[in-house]
């Protein structure tokens, strides 16, 4: 029914435009005919003399009702001039609207964003993003509650339908509705019909993930070694000196073949290096003071006590699992459920960065392709860049710049463009800017800075950006030639999935039915740096105890020998019945058998006698 309604409305709109064009043409022809009669010399009557003037008509023909009227009655109009009625009452002229329509008329497949708004929505001017340009990255920005998540959902659904896998973090939980068909309503259908969208509820294939199993989803983990010192330093809040020292610790672990799987491995390694057993190794490494190692150790301990242990370990997720396609050819939407992001924002954002970095390392070069292999939506992007070190920002910039050649597109989602560093922002080809608010001087400064980043247009962007409605945005994208499209005030399409979260029971069923749960569901604790260093420590302690026992036995033997000598001296040293001037007791103690018995007795006192 909705399809038929949309078709009828489209036909009605086309008929109205055709009627307007026909009326304008008729008025032009009539005006031309009147001008021709006015310019022609009057024909003399048969009985008229040259001195006689032609009679003046006393009645006048009315102009047809369909003739166009001047746009401004105060402005004079030349005879025969045709004034076209204004089709739009918005900020753009007809020529500017035509330029927008032409700018978004792509030849290849494209994602439908919505329709141009120029006073009212114009279904004849759709706003789109070329599918091939989605690996040139993008930005979705706007104040809280302006519709950023729904825009993300609209794009994710269409990418999936085009066979492109999608990864996104579900911060608030409402993005999970993409797995459930949306419900129709009169209000929804009226809105979608107004922008030319033939809306129909539909679900997309979804895989749920959860960091360390905290939440509903297949557990997703990483090893400390693959996470690396730069990302870990960002999570721990280390300064540049501490970050470089952590890098040396990682290099030492690699040199000594000490696998850093989880946080207890790294903690044990730092304890070893700062203890008596590893002081010599710490000194050999150079560049690491005991104080710096102690600071890193305290930060790791605090981080672990916050519950971060569950995020690190094995089995480590193979990031290529995020690039799966369903049996029907649609791309799988991988949702990372992170309900606790508010308590550990740095860990969440840095973990997403690790996923991107791992993809960058694993994927081959593919160059420019007709559609991306994966589109990665990076929600709450401001958390990633907050308090980031220079090395960290340099790593992000390099990843964003180069990963497009691996077929991966990144879309950052945040509140204002100023949340994203300039070097990263310069790499983003598509921009979807929802409403901005300017309630404070800082907000006003951010608004002016945002306006300066857009191409010139017929809009007063400083005014438009503060007056956009929910579900509306200012859009400019990269066209098929790599050039920016005209700035377009857009009313965005509605998602076909549910706008409410998918029920948790449905999510649980999806997780339990996933074949990935068997691969990643159960944690594995294999021998790693913790066990290896523990074994070394215990061996060193045993060696120390053995040395102490030997020393005690030797001291006891010496004491007994001295006592025997004293006894011989008191007895006058007669030595009858003995050889070599000794006696049976002292000779036995001094023998090899006697020494063995004494060592075993003393060793039992120290508690390490083997049983």
N, C-alpha and C positions, 0 to 999 in steps of 0.2 A: 504494500500500500504506500509506503514511504517513497519507493522508487517512482511510482506513478505520479505521486504528488509533486515530486521534484521535477519530473519530466514536464508536467503540465505548467508548473511555474516557469520553467526555463522557456517553454514555447510562448507563454504569455509575455514574458520579458522581451523576447525576440520580436513578437508582433508589435509591441508598443514602440520599440525602436524603429521598426520598419515604417510604422504609421507616422512617427515624427519626421523621419527622413522624407517620406512622400509628401507630407504637408509643407515641409520647408522647400522642396523642389517645386511644388505647385505655386507657392507664394512667389518664388523667384521667377517662374515663367510668367505669372500674371504681372509682376512688377516690370519685367522686361517688355511685355506687350504694351503696357501703359506708357512706358518711356518711349517706345517706338512711335506710338500715336502722337505723343506730345511733340516729338522732334519733327514729324512730317508736316509740310505746309498744308494749310486748309484747302479743300477743293472748292472753287467758286460755284455758286448756284447758277442755274441757267438764266434766271431773270435778274441776277444781282449786278449791280454796277460797281465799278472799282471803288467808288466812294462809300459803298455800303459795307458795314462790318458783318461778319457772320453772327447769327443769333447765339445768345448765351443760353446754355441749358439751365432750366430752373429746377431740375431735380438731379440728385446725385445717387449713383449706385453705391451700396454699402460694400465694404471690403469683406471678403469671406471670413467666417469665424476662425477658420484654421490658419489664417495668415499670421506669421510671427509678429510679435510686438517688440518694440525696442526694449533693451535690457534696462535702460535708464531713461525715464520720460523727460528728464531735464536736459539730456544731450540731444542736439538736433541730429536728424538722420537724412542723409542724402537721398534724393529721389532714386528709387529702384534698388536701394541698398537692402540686403537681406540680413536680419539679425537672428542668429540661431538661438533658440531657447537653451538656457544652461541646464545640462543634464545632471550636474552635481552641485551641491551646496557645501562641499568640503573645502579643505585648504588647497587642493591641487586643481590646476586647470585641466581642460580636456586634453591638451597636448601632453601635460605631465602624466596624466592617467594613461594615455596611449604609450608613453615611454616606459612606464612601469609594466604595462601589459606585455610589451615587446621584450622587456628585459628579463621576464620570467617565463618566456615561451621557449622552453628547451626542447631539443630534438630527441635526446635519449631519455631513459627512465628517470623519474624524479619522485621525491617524497612530497606529498601534498601538505602544505602548512596551513592554508586557509585562504581567505579572500581579502582583497584590498578594501580598506575602509576609507571612504571619502565622503564624509557626512553619514552615509549609510553603506553597508557592505555591498560590494560589487561582485556578484558571482561570475561575471564575465572576465574578471581580472584575478585569476588564481595566483597565489604566491607559493613557490615551490623551491626545493633544493635538489640539484642534480645528484643522483645516487653516486655517480663516480667521484663527486667532490666531497663525499663524507669522510674520506681519509685525509682531507686537508684540515681537519679539526674544526672545532666550533666552541661557542660560548652561549650558555643560557643564563641570563642574569635577571634579577628583579627582587623587589622587597618580599618579605615573608607574606604568604597568602595571596600572591598575584597570579599563581597558576604555573609555576616553573615545573612542578612534578607532573602535571597533566601534559605539558608540552613534551617533557621527556617520554611520557607514556605513548603519546601520539607518534613520536619518531620511532620508538622501540618497536611498536606494533607494525609499522610499515616496513622497517628494516627486516624484521622477522619474516613478514609476508614476501619480501623480495629475496629471501634465502640468505640473509646476512645475520650471523650470530651476534648477540648483544650481551654485554656485561654491565650491570648497574648495581649500586649499593642502595638498599631499601632502608633509608634512614628512619622514616616515621612508620613504616609498615604498610602504607597505603598503596605503594607501587605493586604489591602482590596482586592487586585486582586485575592485572593484565592477564592472569590465568583464568579469569571468570568472565563469561559474556556479560556485557553491560545490559542494563534494563532500560527500556524505552519509556518516554514520557512525552506529554504534549509540549512541555516547555523545551525539552531537548530537541524534538523534531522540528519545532518552529525555528530554533536557533540554527540547526544544521541546514535546514532548507534555505534559510536566508543567505548562506554562504555557498550554496550549491553542493553540499555534502549529502550524498545518498546514504544516510547512516543506517547501520545494521550491527547489532551486538555480535561480538566474536571474541573467542579466547585464543591465546597464543601459547605455544609450547614453552614450559618454564622448568628450570632446575633451581632448587633452593640450596644455598650454601650458608654456613654459619662459621664465624671465626672461632676455631678451637672447639666447635660443637656447642658454643654458648648461644642458644636460640634454636629455632626450627630450621634444620638444613643439614646437608652433608658436611661433616667437619672439614674445615680448610686450614691447613697448618703449613708452616715453613720452618726449615732448620735455621739455627742461628748463623751457620756458616754461609748459607745462600743469601740470607738477609743482608749480611755484610756490615762492616764497621760504619759506613757513611749513614745508612738508613737507621742503624741501631743507635748511633750517636744522636740522630734527630729525635728518636723516641725518648732517649734518656735525658735529653736537654743538656748535652755536653758542649763545652766551648771548643774552639778550634784546636787548642793544645791537647785537650783530653781526647778529642776525636782522632788526632794523629797518633796519639799513644795507643788508643784502642786498635788502630790499624796495625801497629807493630805487634800487638798481642795476637791478632788474627794471623799475621805472617809467621809468628813463632809456632802457633798451633799447626799451621800447614807444614812447616819444616819438620816438626817432631811427629807428624802423622797422628795428631790428636783431633779426632772428629768433634766439632762443636755442633751438637744436635739440638740441645735445649739450653735453657738458661742455667741449669745447675752445672752443665759442662763449662760454661764460661766463668761462672762463679768459682768453681773448683780450680780452674787454671789460674785465676787471679790470686786465690788463696795460696796456691803452690808457689807462684812467683814472688809473693810478698812474705812467705814463710822462710824458715831457716834452710829448708831443702832447696828452694829455688832462687835464693838471693844471688847466687853466682850467675845463674841464667839471666836474671833481671839486669844485672850489671853488664853482662855480655851484650844484651840487646841494645843498650844505650838509648838515650832519649826518653826514658821513662823513669820518673822519680817514684820513690816509694809513696810519696804523698798523692801523686796523680793516680797511681794504681789503686790506692785506698779510696779515693773519691769515686772512681769508676765502680769499684766493688760495692760501695755503699749505695750508689744509684741503682745498680743491678739488683741488689737485695731488696730495696724499696719497691722497685718495679715488679719484682717477683711476688712480693707480699700483696700487691694490688690485684693479683690474679692473672698476671700476664703469662704465667707458665703454660697455660693451656693453649696458647697461640703458637708456641714453638715446639717442634718435635717431628716425629715421623708417624705414619707415612706423609711425606710432603706432597702437596698437590702438584700435579702436572698441569701447568697453565694451558697446555693445548686442549685440555678438557673443556675449556671455555669457548672453543671454536666448533662446537658440534652442530650438526644439521639434523633435523628430525626426518623420519622416514618419508614424510610427504613433501620434503624439500624446503620447508620453512626453517629459518634459523632459530636455534634454541636461545631463549632469553635466560641468562644466568643471573639470579638475584642473590646478592649477599645480604643476609638478614643481620643487621647490627643494631639491635634495640638499645644496647648500652653504650652507644657512641659518645653520649654526653659525659660519661665518667672517664673515658679514655680516648679523647679526640685525636691526640697525636698518634697513638697506636693505629687507630682506624685508618687515618689518612696515609700514614707511612706504609701500612700493609698494602693498600691499593697501589701505592707507588712501586712496591716490590713486585706486585703482579705484572705491572707494565714493564718494569726493568727485566723481569724474567722472560716475558714474551719477546722483548727486544733481543735478548741473547739467543733465544731458541729458534726464532723464525727466520726463514731465508729471505733474501731480497727478491721482490717481485716487480718493483717499479710501479708505473701507473697502470692500473687495471680498471675494468669497467664497473666493478663494485668492490667495496672493502671486504676483507676476510673477517674482520671483527670491528665493532664500534664499541668503545669503552666510555661509559658515562661516569664522570668523576664528580660525584655530588659533594656538597660542603667543601669545595675546593680551597676556601680560605684557610681551612685547618692545615692543609698541606704546606702552605707558604709562610705561615705564622712562625716567627722566630727561627727561620731556616738559615743555616750557615751558607757561606759563599759556595763551598764545595757542593752542598746539597742542591742549591739553586742551579748551579752549573750542570749537575747531573740531570736534573729535571728538564732544563732547556735543551740539552743534547738529545735526551730521549724523545721529547716532543718533536724536535726538528727532524730526527732520522727515522722514527718508527713508522712514518707514513709510507716509506719505501718498503716496509714489511707488510703493507696492506692493512694496517691498523689505524683507525680514526679515533680521536679522543675528543670528547665534548665535556668541557668544564661547566659545572653548575654552581653558581654562587650568587651573592646578593648584588654586588656592584663590580664593574670591570676593574676597579682599582684594587680589588682583592688579588688579582693575578699580576705577577711581575711583567714589566713592559716587554722583556725579551721573549716571554712565553705568549703574551697577548698578541705580539706581532706575527705569531705562527698560526693564528686562528682565522680560518677563512670565512666562517659563517657566524653571524651574530643574531641572537634572538633576545631582545631587551624588553622585559616586562616593565611594569610601572616602577618608577623610582620616587622616593619621598624626600622632601626637602624641608624637614621640620626644624633642623638645626643648622648653624653656620657650616659645620663639617659636611652635612648632607648637601647643602647648596654648592659647596666647593666640589664635592664628588659629582654632582649633577652636571656642572659646567665642564668638568674634565671628561665626563662621558660623552657629552655633546660634541666636543672637539675631536673625538675619535671616529665620527661618522662622516661619510661623503656629503657634499653639499646636496641639498634637496629643497623642495618647496615647503617644507614643514618648519615651523618654529619648534624645534625639538625640545628646547628647554621647557616650553609650555606643554607640548604633547606628552612627553615622558612622565609628567606628573599628573596627567589626566586620563591615562589609559585605563580602561576597565579591566576587570578580571577576565582572563582568557584573551586579552589583546596584547600585542607586542609590536615593537618596531623591528623590522627584519631587513637585513641585507646579507646576501650570500655570495659565494664565488660561482660564477657561471661556468659553462663548459669550456670557455676559452681561458679561464683563470682570472677574469676581470670581475670587480665587484658589481653587483646588480644595484639598481636604484633603491633608495631607502623606501620602505613600504610599511605604512600603518596597516596592520593585519589583524583580522579577527580569526583566531585559530580554530582548527577543527576539534571536534570532541573525540575522546578515545572511544574505541569500540569495545574495550574491556571495561570491567566494572570500575567505577570511581571510588568504591569502598574496598577495604582490604578483603582478600580471600579468607574465608573462615579457617582457623588454625587446624581444625580436624581435616579439612581438605588438603592443607599443606603437609600435614603429617603423613597422610596417605601417599602423596606424591613422593615424599622423601623415602618412605619405606619401600616403595616400588622401584626406586632408582637403583640401577646396577652399580652406581658409583658408591653406594653406601657400603657394599662389601669390600671395596678397595680402600676406602678412606675412613670408615666408621670406627675401627678399633685402633687405638694408639699402640705403637711398637717402641719398646725401650731396649735397644741393642747396646752392645758395648761401645762406649764412646769415651770422650776425654775424662769424664767423671770417674768411670770405672778404672781406666788406665792409670790415672793419677792416684786414685785411692790405693791401687795395688802397689804402685811405687812407694807411696807413703808408708804403707804397712810393711813393705820389705825393708825400707830404711829403718823403721822402728825396730823390727826384728834384728837387723844387723847391729843396731845400737845396743839392744838388750844383750845380744850374744857377746858383744865386745865388753859390756859391763860385767857379764857373768865370768868371762875369761879373766878379766882383771881381778875380780873378787876371788876367784879360785886360786890365782897365782899369789895374791896377797895372803890368802889363808895357808897355802902351802909354805910360803916363806915364814909365816908366823910359827907354824908347827915345826919347821926346820930349826928355827932359832930356839924354840922351847926345847927341842931335843938336844941341841948343843949345850944349852944351859944345864940340862939334866946330866949329860955326860961329864961336864966340868965338876958338878957337885959330887959325883960318884968317884971322882979321882981318875976317871978315864982308864980304869983297869982293862976294860974291854975283853975280859976272858969269855971264851965261848962264842966270840963273834969275829967276823972277818972285816978287815979294813977299819977297825976301831969303831964300828957303828953298833946299833942294836936292831932287833927285828922290826919294831914299830917304825923307826925312822927310815930303815931301808925300804919298807913297804910303801911308806908315804912317798918316798922319792922315786919309787918305781913308776913305770908307765901305767900299770894297772891302778895303782893308788891315785895317780893324778886324774885318771878318768873318773873314778868313783867320786872324788872331791868335786870335780866339775859338775857332775850330774846332781849332787846334793845341792850345790849352790844355785844351779839353774832352776831347780824346783822351787827355791825360795823366791826367785824373780817371776814365777808364774808362767814361764814359757817352756816348760819341759814337755816334750812331745809324749803323748800317750798312745 
